[in-house]
Amino acid sequence: MTGKRFQILVCDGPSCGVCHESERLVEHIGRRLGSNPGLGARVEVCSLTCFGRCDDGPNILVRELAEREDGSVEPSIERLDGVAGLYLGMTAAKIDRVLDEHCGAERAIAEWVETYS
């Protein structure tokens, strides 16, 4: 594994947070990161108010963190524009794959990922 660090933003807006129960995904991510200390040291999870893709939820966005950037803080929405890391309709199984491939192997899942705009 390299030294790249990632932030996973989990939508907790009205649709993803309430209807799609994104909190369960946050808990799942936490368990996975806790069971893999190498990955857990490089990935931080944070909630984001809304990605504007409510019908497709629950949604996450994976982005690389800058050196010394605090991944526990919700970034401004402008900082996310153009990031190729938006994943829609997430499940625990999809989260596992995103953690293994996008965060672990450092390659986005081409057939799932979208660019946020």
URRALIN-V922695 format. One record per residue. N is the residue number from 1. SS is DSSP state (@ for helix, = for strand, . for the rest). PSI is psi in whole degrees, -180 to 180 (* if undefined). Layout:
N_SS_PSI, N_SS_PSI
This chain:
1_._143, 2_._-174, 3_._6, 4_._141, 5_._148, 6_=_152, 7_=_131, 8_=_117, 9_=_122, 10_=_124, 11_=_130, 12_._28, 13_._180, 14_@_-39, 15_@_-54, 16_@_-42, 17_@_-40, 18_@_-58, 19_@_-39, 20_._-1, 21_._57, 22_@_-21, 23_@_-33, 24_@_-35, 25_@_-39, 26_@_-44, 27_@_-42, 28_@_-45, 29_@_-45, 30_@_-43, 31_@_-45, 32_@_-44, 33_@_-35, 34_@_-29, 35_@_-5, 36_._86, 37_@_-34, 38_@_-46, 39_@_-40, 40_@_-30, 41_._-16, 42_._-5, 43_=_131, 44_=_150, 45_=_139, 46_=_149, 47_=_151, 48_=_141, 49_._-50, 50_._140, 51_._-8, 52_._18, 53_._49, 54_@_-39, 55_@_-15, 56_@_2, 57_._172, 58_._148, 59_._150, 60_=_162, 61_=_129, 62_=_128, 63_=_149, 64_=_137, 65_._144, 66_._159, 67_._132, 68_._7, 69_._137, 70_._109, 71_._-3, 72_._-1, 73_._133, 74_._122, 75_._163, 76_._149, 77_@_-29, 78_@_-31, 79_@_-13, 80_@_-15, 81_._125, 82_._1, 83_._125, 84_=_82, 85_=_16, 86_=_125, 87_=_130, 88_._155, 89_._49, 90_._145, 91_._172, 92_@_-41, 93_@_-41, 94_@_-39, 95_@_-44, 96_@_-44, 97_@_-41, 98_@_-43, 99_@_-45, 100_@_-45, 101_@_-55, 102_@_-47, 103_@_-43, 104_@_-54, 105_._-5, 106_._40, 107_._126, 108_._154, 109_._100, 110_._-40, 111_._-9, 112_._-32, 113_._145, 114_=_160, 115_=_130, 116_._133, 117_._*
